[in-house]
């Protein structure tokens, strides 16, 4: 078996994931949902094509958030420690946005590869945060 290009997991180690493709985008999402979920000013996400994330240990818990538009944002997290692992976003073709911190930890790939290439929902961005130089800026969801 070949080593996955990207590996990660939750804080307690019950869930491990592997991804064998390159990401489509390194994003900072500033939407209010991501601010609430992360408890921070934004959520750094590594965006992969649909179906890329493979759970190789344990199982995830799902929170399916239906938006007023009818689109769903599916949040996958560890049922034991609560670590947010990734979201699947209908409005973006069901891409899988893996939370950057998922790649941290003793069994993870690490986060050194991450350099934001896009910022989403800059209309909700904290005013004290500067724009990331060279990153594409979207007022809301990219089209």
Rosetta constraint file for C-alpha pairs under 8 A:
AtomPair CA 4 CA 18 HARMONIC 5.73 0.50
AtomPair CA 4 CA 19 HARMONIC 5.81 0.50
AtomPair CA 4 CA 20 HARMONIC 5.16 0.50
AtomPair CA 5 CA 18 HARMONIC 7.54 0.50
AtomPair CA 5 CA 19 HARMONIC 6.06 0.50
AtomPair CA 5 CA 20 HARMONIC 5.03 0.50
AtomPair CA 5 CA 21 HARMONIC 6.80 0.50
AtomPair CA 5 CA 22 HARMONIC 7.74 0.50
AtomPair CA 5 CA 109 HARMONIC 7.87 0.50
AtomPair CA 6 CA 18 HARMONIC 5.75 0.50
AtomPair CA 6 CA 19 HARMONIC 5.06 0.50
AtomPair CA 6 CA 20 HARMONIC 6.54 0.50
AtomPair CA 6 CA 103 HARMONIC 7.45 0.50
AtomPair CA 6 CA 108 HARMONIC 7.51 0.50
AtomPair CA 6 CA 109 HARMONIC 5.55 0.50
AtomPair CA 7 CA 16 HARMONIC 7.43 0.50
AtomPair CA 7 CA 17 HARMONIC 5.77 0.50
AtomPair CA 7 CA 18 HARMONIC 4.60 0.50
AtomPair CA 7 CA 19 HARMONIC 6.47 0.50
AtomPair CA 7 CA 103 HARMONIC 6.09 0.50
AtomPair CA 7 CA 107 HARMONIC 7.03 0.50
AtomPair CA 7 CA 108 HARMONIC 4.90 0.50
AtomPair CA 7 CA 109 HARMONIC 5.11 0.50
AtomPair CA 8 CA 16 HARMONIC 5.72 0.50
AtomPair CA 8 CA 17 HARMONIC 5.33 0.50
AtomPair CA 8 CA 18 HARMONIC 6.61 0.50
AtomPair CA 8 CA 102 HARMONIC 5.09 0.50
AtomPair CA 8 CA 103 HARMONIC 4.25 0.50
AtomPair CA 8 CA 104 HARMONIC 6.61 0.50
AtomPair CA 8 CA 105 HARMONIC 7.45 0.50
AtomPair CA 8 CA 107 HARMONIC 6.34 0.50
AtomPair CA 8 CA 108 HARMONIC 4.23 0.50
AtomPair CA 8 CA 109 HARMONIC 6.46 0.50
AtomPair CA 9 CA 13 HARMONIC 6.28 0.50
AtomPair CA 9 CA 14 HARMONIC 7.76 0.50
AtomPair CA 9 CA 15 HARMONIC 5.40 0.50
AtomPair CA 9 CA 16 HARMONIC 4.14 0.50
AtomPair CA 9 CA 17 HARMONIC 5.71 0.50
AtomPair CA 9 CA 85 HARMONIC 7.16 0.50
AtomPair CA 9 CA 102 HARMONIC 5.25 0.50
AtomPair CA 9 CA 103 HARMONIC 6.68 0.50
AtomPair CA 9 CA 104 HARMONIC 7.82 0.50
AtomPair CA 9 CA 105 HARMONIC 7.72 0.50
AtomPair CA 9 CA 107 HARMONIC 7.55 0.50
AtomPair CA 9 CA 108 HARMONIC 6.87 0.50
AtomPair CA 10 CA 14 HARMONIC 6.74 0.50
AtomPair CA 10 CA 15 HARMONIC 5.63 0.50
AtomPair CA 10 CA 16 HARMONIC 6.76 0.50
AtomPair CA 10 CA 77 HARMONIC 7.92 0.50
AtomPair CA 10 CA 78 HARMONIC 6.43 0.50
AtomPair CA 10 CA 81 HARMONIC 7.45 0.50
AtomPair CA 10 CA 83 HARMONIC 5.40 0.50
AtomPair CA 10 CA 84 HARMONIC 7.53 0.50
AtomPair CA 10 CA 85 HARMONIC 6.82 0.50
AtomPair CA 10 CA 102 HARMONIC 6.20 0.50
AtomPair CA 11 CA 81 HARMONIC 6.53 0.50
AtomPair CA 11 CA 83 HARMONIC 6.16 0.50
AtomPair CA 11 CA 105 HARMONIC 7.72 0.50
AtomPair CA 12 CA 80 HARMONIC 7.56 0.50
AtomPair CA 12 CA 81 HARMONIC 5.94 0.50
AtomPair CA 14 CA 57 HARMONIC 6.90 0.50
AtomPair CA 14 CA 58 HARMONIC 5.61 0.50
AtomPair CA 14 CA 59 HARMONIC 7.88 0.50
AtomPair CA 14 CA 78 HARMONIC 7.39 0.50
AtomPair CA 14 CA 80 HARMONIC 7.60 0.50
AtomPair CA 15 CA 55 HARMONIC 7.20 0.50
AtomPair CA 15 CA 56 HARMONIC 7.59 0.50
AtomPair CA 15 CA 57 HARMONIC 5.21 0.50
AtomPair CA 15 CA 58 HARMONIC 4.69 0.50
AtomPair CA 15 CA 59 HARMONIC 6.09 0.50
AtomPair CA 15 CA 60 HARMONIC 7.00 0.50
AtomPair CA 15 CA 78 HARMONIC 6.46 0.50
AtomPair CA 16 CA 55 HARMONIC 5.95 0.50
AtomPair CA 16 CA 56 HARMONIC 5.55 0.50
AtomPair CA 16 CA 57 HARMONIC 4.88 0.50
AtomPair CA 16 CA 58 HARMONIC 6.84 0.50
AtomPair CA 17 CA 53 HARMONIC 6.56 0.50
AtomPair CA 17 CA 54 HARMONIC 5.47 0.50
AtomPair CA 17 CA 55 HARMONIC 4.45 0.50
AtomPair CA 17 CA 56 HARMONIC 5.35 0.50
AtomPair CA 17 CA 57 HARMONIC 6.99 0.50
AtomPair CA 18 CA 53 HARMONIC 6.11 0.50
AtomPair CA 18 CA 54 HARMONIC 5.29 0.50
AtomPair CA 18 CA 55 HARMONIC 6.53 0.50
AtomPair CA 18 CA 56 HARMONIC 6.60 0.50
AtomPair CA 19 CA 52 HARMONIC 5.77 0.50
AtomPair CA 19 CA 53 HARMONIC 5.24 0.50
AtomPair CA 19 CA 54 HARMONIC 6.28 0.50
AtomPair CA 20 CA 52 HARMONIC 7.08 0.50
AtomPair CA 21 CA 48 HARMONIC 7.50 0.50
AtomPair CA 21 CA 52 HARMONIC 6.95 0.50
AtomPair CA 22 CA 48 HARMONIC 7.01 0.50
AtomPair CA 23 CA 46 HARMONIC 6.31 0.50
AtomPair CA 23 CA 47 HARMONIC 5.42 0.50
AtomPair CA 23 CA 48 HARMONIC 4.59 0.50
AtomPair CA 23 CA 49 HARMONIC 7.34 0.50
AtomPair CA 24 CA 46 HARMONIC 7.77 0.50
AtomPair CA 24 CA 47 HARMONIC 5.54 0.50
AtomPair CA 24 CA 48 HARMONIC 5.49 0.50
AtomPair CA 24 CA 49 HARMONIC 7.00 0.50
AtomPair CA 25 CA 46 HARMONIC 6.13 0.50
AtomPair CA 25 CA 47 HARMONIC 5.09 0.50
AtomPair CA 25 CA 48 HARMONIC 7.33 0.50
AtomPair CA 25 CA 116 HARMONIC 7.83 0.50
AtomPair CA 25 CA 117 HARMONIC 6.32 0.50
AtomPair CA 25 CA 118 HARMONIC 7.00 0.50
AtomPair CA 26 CA 44 HARMONIC 7.52 0.50
AtomPair CA 26 CA 45 HARMONIC 6.09 0.50
AtomPair CA 26 CA 46 HARMONIC 4.82 0.50
AtomPair CA 26 CA 47 HARMONIC 6.25 0.50
AtomPair CA 26 CA 114 HARMONIC 6.49 0.50
AtomPair CA 26 CA 115 HARMONIC 6.30 0.50
AtomPair CA 26 CA 116 HARMONIC 4.76 0.50
AtomPair CA 26 CA 117 HARMONIC 5.21 0.50
AtomPair CA 26 CA 118 HARMONIC 6.38 0.50
AtomPair CA 27 CA 44 HARMONIC 5.77 0.50
AtomPair CA 27 CA 45 HARMONIC 5.12 0.50
AtomPair CA 27 CA 46 HARMONIC 6.25 0.50
AtomPair CA 27 CA 47 HARMONIC 7.20 0.50
AtomPair CA 27 CA 116 HARMONIC 5.26 0.50
AtomPair CA 27 CA 117 HARMONIC 6.04 0.50
AtomPair CA 27 CA 118 HARMONIC 4.83 0.50
AtomPair CA 27 CA 119 HARMONIC 5.55 0.50
AtomPair CA 27 CA 120 HARMONIC 7.04 0.50
AtomPair CA 28 CA 42 HARMONIC 6.23 0.50
AtomPair CA 28 CA 43 HARMONIC 5.56 0.50
AtomPair CA 28 CA 44 HARMONIC 4.50 0.50
AtomPair CA 28 CA 45 HARMONIC 6.13 0.50
AtomPair CA 28 CA 116 HARMONIC 6.46 0.50
AtomPair CA 28 CA 118 HARMONIC 6.47 0.50
AtomPair CA 28 CA 119 HARMONIC 4.80 0.50
AtomPair CA 28 CA 120 HARMONIC 6.23 0.50
AtomPair CA 29 CA 34 HARMONIC 6.57 0.50
AtomPair CA 29 CA 42 HARMONIC 5.48 0.50
AtomPair CA 29 CA 43 HARMONIC 5.13 0.50
AtomPair CA 29 CA 44 HARMONIC 6.39 0.50
AtomPair CA 29 CA 45 HARMONIC 7.22 0.50
AtomPair CA 29 CA 119 HARMONIC 5.87 0.50
AtomPair CA 29 CA 120 HARMONIC 4.70 0.50
AtomPair CA 29 CA 121 HARMONIC 6.25 0.50
AtomPair CA 29 CA 122 HARMONIC 7.90 0.50
AtomPair CA 30 CA 34 HARMONIC 6.44 0.50
AtomPair CA 30 CA 35 HARMONIC 6.45 0.50
AtomPair CA 30 CA 41 HARMONIC 6.85 0.50
AtomPair CA 30 CA 42 HARMONIC 4.66 0.50
AtomPair CA 30 CA 43 HARMONIC 6.68 0.50
AtomPair CA 30 CA 119 HARMONIC 7.32 0.50
AtomPair CA 30 CA 120 HARMONIC 5.93 0.50
AtomPair CA 30 CA 121 HARMONIC 5.11 0.50
AtomPair CA 30 CA 122 HARMONIC 5.97 0.50
AtomPair CA 30 CA 123 HARMONIC 7.96 0.50
AtomPair CA 30 CA 124 HARMONIC 5.78 0.50
AtomPair CA 30 CA 125 HARMONIC 5.06 0.50
AtomPair CA 30 CA 126 HARMONIC 7.78 0.50
AtomPair CA 31 CA 35 HARMONIC 6.36 0.50
AtomPair CA 31 CA 42 HARMONIC 7.34 0.50
AtomPair CA 31 CA 120 HARMONIC 7.20 0.50
AtomPair CA 31 CA 121 HARMONIC 5.15 0.50
AtomPair CA 31 CA 122 HARMONIC 7.65 0.50
AtomPair CA 31 CA 124 HARMONIC 5.67 0.50
AtomPair CA 31 CA 125 HARMONIC 7.25 0.50
AtomPair CA 31 CA 140 HARMONIC 7.81 0.50
AtomPair CA 32 CA 36 HARMONIC 6.16 0.50
AtomPair CA 32 CA 124 HARMONIC 6.58 0.50
AtomPair CA 33 CA 37 HARMONIC 6.06 0.50
AtomPair CA 34 CA 38 HARMONIC 5.87 0.50
AtomPair CA 34 CA 42 HARMONIC 6.11 0.50
AtomPair CA 34 CA 43 HARMONIC 5.60 0.50
AtomPair CA 35 CA 39 HARMONIC 5.71 0.50
AtomPair CA 35 CA 40 HARMONIC 5.32 0.50
AtomPair CA 35 CA 41 HARMONIC 5.39 0.50
AtomPair CA 35 CA 42 HARMONIC 5.08 0.50
AtomPair CA 35 CA 43 HARMONIC 6.62 0.50
AtomPair CA 36 CA 40 HARMONIC 7.08 0.50
AtomPair CA 38 CA 42 HARMONIC 7.01 0.50
AtomPair CA 38 CA 43 HARMONIC 6.15 0.50
AtomPair CA 41 CA 125 HARMONIC 7.39 0.50
AtomPair CA 41 CA 126 HARMONIC 6.35 0.50
AtomPair CA 42 CA 125 HARMONIC 7.62 0.50
AtomPair CA 43 CA 99 HARMONIC 7.16 0.50
AtomPair CA 44 CA 99 HARMONIC 6.14 0.50
AtomPair CA 44 CA 100 HARMONIC 5.54 0.50
AtomPair CA 44 CA 116 HARMONIC 7.95 0.50
AtomPair CA 45 CA 97 HARMONIC 5.39 0.50
AtomPair CA 45 CA 98 HARMONIC 5.35 0.50
AtomPair CA 45 CA 99 HARMONIC 4.71 0.50
AtomPair CA 45 CA 100 HARMONIC 5.37 0.50
AtomPair CA 46 CA 97 HARMONIC 5.48 0.50
AtomPair CA 46 CA 98 HARMONIC 5.10 0.50
AtomPair CA 46 CA 99 HARMONIC 6.43 0.50
AtomPair CA 46 CA 100 HARMONIC 6.21 0.50
AtomPair CA 46 CA 114 HARMONIC 7.81 0.50
AtomPair CA 47 CA 95 HARMONIC 6.63 0.50
AtomPair CA 47 CA 96 HARMONIC 5.65 0.50
AtomPair CA 47 CA 97 HARMONIC 4.32 0.50
AtomPair CA 47 CA 98 HARMONIC 6.19 0.50
AtomPair CA 48 CA 52 HARMONIC 6.30 0.50
AtomPair CA 48 CA 53 HARMONIC 7.96 0.50
AtomPair CA 48 CA 95 HARMONIC 5.90 0.50
AtomPair CA 48 CA 96 HARMONIC 5.19 0.50
AtomPair CA 48 CA 97 HARMONIC 6.31 0.50
AtomPair CA 48 CA 98 HARMONIC 7.58 0.50
AtomPair CA 49 CA 94 HARMONIC 7.77 0.50
AtomPair CA 49 CA 95 HARMONIC 4.96 0.50
AtomPair CA 49 CA 96 HARMONIC 6.18 0.50
AtomPair CA 50 CA 88 HARMONIC 7.75 0.50
AtomPair CA 50 CA 93 HARMONIC 7.49 0.50
AtomPair CA 50 CA 94 HARMONIC 5.52 0.50
AtomPair CA 50 CA 95 HARMONIC 4.51 0.50
AtomPair CA 50 CA 96 HARMONIC 5.69 0.50
AtomPair CA 51 CA 95 HARMONIC 7.83 0.50
AtomPair CA 51 CA 96 HARMONIC 7.38 0.50
AtomPair CA 52 CA 96 HARMONIC 7.24 0.50
AtomPair CA 53 CA 96 HARMONIC 7.27 0.50
AtomPair CA 55 CA 59 HARMONIC 6.88 0.50
AtomPair CA 59 CA 78 HARMONIC 7.38 0.50
AtomPair CA 60 CA 76 HARMONIC 5.88 0.50
AtomPair CA 60 CA 77 HARMONIC 5.42 0.50
AtomPair CA 60 CA 78 HARMONIC 5.17 0.50
AtomPair CA 60 CA 79 HARMONIC 6.35 0.50
AtomPair CA 61 CA 76 HARMONIC 5.68 0.50
AtomPair CA 61 CA 77 HARMONIC 5.34 0.50
AtomPair CA 61 CA 78 HARMONIC 5.89 0.50
AtomPair CA 61 CA 79 HARMONIC 5.33 0.50
AtomPair CA 62 CA 74 HARMONIC 6.64 0.50
AtomPair CA 62 CA 75 HARMONIC 5.65 0.50
AtomPair CA 62 CA 76 HARMONIC 4.81 0.50
AtomPair CA 62 CA 77 HARMONIC 6.57 0.50
AtomPair CA 63 CA 74 HARMONIC 5.82 0.50
AtomPair CA 63 CA 75 HARMONIC 5.05 0.50
AtomPair CA 63 CA 76 HARMONIC 6.61 0.50
AtomPair CA 64 CA 72 HARMONIC 6.59 0.50
AtomPair CA 64 CA 73 HARMONIC 6.10 0.50
AtomPair CA 64 CA 74 HARMONIC 4.49 0.50
AtomPair CA 64 CA 75 HARMONIC 6.30 0.50
AtomPair CA 65 CA 72 HARMONIC 5.55 0.50
AtomPair CA 65 CA 73 HARMONIC 5.17 0.50
AtomPair CA 65 CA 74 HARMONIC 6.03 0.50
AtomPair CA 65 CA 75 HARMONIC 7.63 0.50
AtomPair CA 66 CA 70 HARMONIC 6.01 0.50
AtomPair CA 66 CA 71 HARMONIC 5.88 0.50
AtomPair CA 66 CA 72 HARMONIC 4.45 0.50
AtomPair CA 66 CA 73 HARMONIC 6.48 0.50
AtomPair CA 67 CA 71 HARMONIC 5.48 0.50
AtomPair CA 67 CA 72 HARMONIC 5.97 0.50
AtomPair CA 67 CA 73 HARMONIC 7.54 0.50
AtomPair CA 71 CA 89 HARMONIC 7.87 0.50
AtomPair CA 71 CA 90 HARMONIC 5.57 0.50
AtomPair CA 71 CA 91 HARMONIC 6.07 0.50
AtomPair CA 72 CA 89 HARMONIC 6.38 0.50
AtomPair CA 72 CA 90 HARMONIC 5.45 0.50
AtomPair CA 72 CA 91 HARMONIC 7.57 0.50
AtomPair CA 73 CA 87 HARMONIC 6.52 0.50
AtomPair CA 73 CA 88 HARMONIC 5.73 0.50
AtomPair CA 73 CA 89 HARMONIC 4.72 0.50
AtomPair CA 73 CA 90 HARMONIC 6.30 0.50
AtomPair CA 74 CA 87 HARMONIC 5.27 0.50
AtomPair CA 74 CA 88 HARMONIC 5.04 0.50
AtomPair CA 74 CA 89 HARMONIC 6.57 0.50
AtomPair CA 75 CA 84 HARMONIC 7.31 0.50
AtomPair CA 75 CA 85 HARMONIC 7.78 0.50
AtomPair CA 75 CA 86 HARMONIC 6.15 0.50
AtomPair CA 75 CA 87 HARMONIC 4.47 0.50
AtomPair CA 75 CA 88 HARMONIC 6.73 0.50
AtomPair CA 76 CA 84 HARMONIC 6.32 0.50
AtomPair CA 76 CA 85 HARMONIC 5.75 0.50
AtomPair CA 76 CA 86 HARMONIC 5.41 0.50
AtomPair CA 76 CA 87 HARMONIC 5.94 0.50
AtomPair CA 77 CA 82 HARMONIC 5.90 0.50
AtomPair CA 77 CA 83 HARMONIC 5.41 0.50
AtomPair CA 77 CA 84 HARMONIC 4.39 0.50
AtomPair CA 77 CA 85 HARMONIC 5.13 0.50
AtomPair CA 77 CA 86 HARMONIC 7.11 0.50
AtomPair CA 78 CA 82 HARMONIC 4.89 0.50
AtomPair CA 78 CA 83 HARMONIC 5.34 0.50
AtomPair CA 78 CA 84 HARMONIC 6.77 0.50
AtomPair CA 78 CA 85 HARMONIC 7.39 0.50
AtomPair CA 84 CA 99 HARMONIC 6.95 0.50
AtomPair CA 84 CA 102 HARMONIC 7.80 0.50
AtomPair CA 85 CA 98 HARMONIC 5.95 0.50
AtomPair CA 85 CA 99 HARMONIC 5.57 0.50
AtomPair CA 85 CA 102 HARMONIC 5.80 0.50
AtomPair CA 86 CA 96 HARMONIC 6.43 0.50
AtomPair CA 86 CA 97 HARMONIC 5.31 0.50
AtomPair CA 86 CA 98 HARMONIC 4.10 0.50
AtomPair CA 86 CA 99 HARMONIC 5.50 0.50
AtomPair CA 87 CA 96 HARMONIC 5.62 0.50
AtomPair CA 87 CA 97 HARMONIC 5.18 0.50
AtomPair CA 87 CA 98 HARMONIC 6.55 0.50
AtomPair CA 88 CA 94 HARMONIC 5.17 0.50
AtomPair CA 88 CA 95 HARMONIC 5.57 0.50
AtomPair CA 88 CA 96 HARMONIC 4.61 0.50
AtomPair CA 88 CA 97 HARMONIC 6.33 0.50
AtomPair CA 89 CA 93 HARMONIC 6.72 0.50
AtomPair CA 89 CA 94 HARMONIC 4.61 0.50
AtomPair CA 89 CA 95 HARMONIC 5.81 0.50
AtomPair CA 89 CA 96 HARMONIC 6.82 0.50
AtomPair CA 89 CA 97 HARMONIC 7.76 0.50
AtomPair CA 90 CA 94 HARMONIC 4.43 0.50
AtomPair CA 90 CA 95 HARMONIC 7.46 0.50
AtomPair CA 91 CA 141 HARMONIC 7.98 0.50
AtomPair CA 92 CA 141 HARMONIC 7.95 0.50
AtomPair CA 92 CA 142 HARMONIC 7.67 0.50
AtomPair CA 92 CA 143 HARMONIC 7.59 0.50
AtomPair CA 98 CA 102 HARMONIC 7.07 0.50
AtomPair CA 99 CA 103 HARMONIC 7.87 0.50
AtomPair CA 100 CA 104 HARMONIC 7.62 0.50
AtomPair CA 100 CA 111 HARMONIC 6.77 0.50
AtomPair CA 100 CA 114 HARMONIC 7.97 0.50
AtomPair CA 101 CA 111 HARMONIC 7.47 0.50
AtomPair CA 102 CA 108 HARMONIC 7.41 0.50
AtomPair CA 103 CA 108 HARMONIC 4.64 0.50
AtomPair CA 103 CA 109 HARMONIC 5.44 0.50
AtomPair CA 103 CA 110 HARMONIC 5.16 0.50
AtomPair CA 103 CA 111 HARMONIC 6.04 0.50
AtomPair CA 104 CA 108 HARMONIC 5.12 0.50
AtomPair CA 104 CA 109 HARMONIC 6.85 0.50
AtomPair CA 104 CA 110 HARMONIC 5.01 0.50
AtomPair CA 104 CA 111 HARMONIC 6.34 0.50
AtomPair CA 105 CA 110 HARMONIC 7.32 0.50
AtomPair CA 116 CA 132 HARMONIC 7.22 0.50
AtomPair CA 116 CA 135 HARMONIC 6.21 0.50
AtomPair CA 117 CA 134 HARMONIC 7.00 0.50
AtomPair CA 117 CA 135 HARMONIC 4.36 0.50
AtomPair CA 117 CA 136 HARMONIC 6.17 0.50
AtomPair CA 118 CA 135 HARMONIC 4.60 0.50
AtomPair CA 118 CA 136 HARMONIC 4.44 0.50
AtomPair CA 118 CA 137 HARMONIC 5.91 0.50
AtomPair CA 118 CA 138 HARMONIC 7.62 0.50
AtomPair CA 119 CA 132 HARMONIC 7.75 0.50
AtomPair CA 119 CA 135 HARMONIC 6.54 0.50
AtomPair CA 119 CA 136 HARMONIC 6.15 0.50
AtomPair CA 119 CA 137 HARMONIC 5.02 0.50
AtomPair CA 119 CA 138 HARMONIC 6.12 0.50
AtomPair CA 120 CA 137 HARMONIC 6.46 0.50
AtomPair CA 120 CA 138 HARMONIC 5.00 0.50
AtomPair CA 120 CA 139 HARMONIC 6.42 0.50
AtomPair CA 120 CA 140 HARMONIC 5.71 0.50
AtomPair CA 120 CA 141 HARMONIC 6.01 0.50
AtomPair CA 120 CA 142 HARMONIC 7.05 0.50
AtomPair CA 121 CA 125 HARMONIC 6.73 0.50
AtomPair CA 121 CA 138 HARMONIC 5.94 0.50
AtomPair CA 121 CA 139 HARMONIC 4.75 0.50
AtomPair CA 121 CA 140 HARMONIC 3.94 0.50
AtomPair CA 121 CA 141 HARMONIC 6.29 0.50
AtomPair CA 122 CA 137 HARMONIC 6.84 0.50
AtomPair CA 122 CA 138 HARMONIC 6.17 0.50
AtomPair CA 122 CA 139 HARMONIC 4.88 0.50
AtomPair CA 122 CA 140 HARMONIC 6.68 0.50
AtomPair CA 123 CA 139 HARMONIC 5.11 0.50
AtomPair CA 123 CA 140 HARMONIC 6.80 0.50
AtomPair CA 125 CA 129 HARMONIC 7.22 0.50
AtomPair CA 131 CA 135 HARMONIC 7.77 0.50
AtomPair CA 138 CA 142 HARMONIC 6.04 0.50
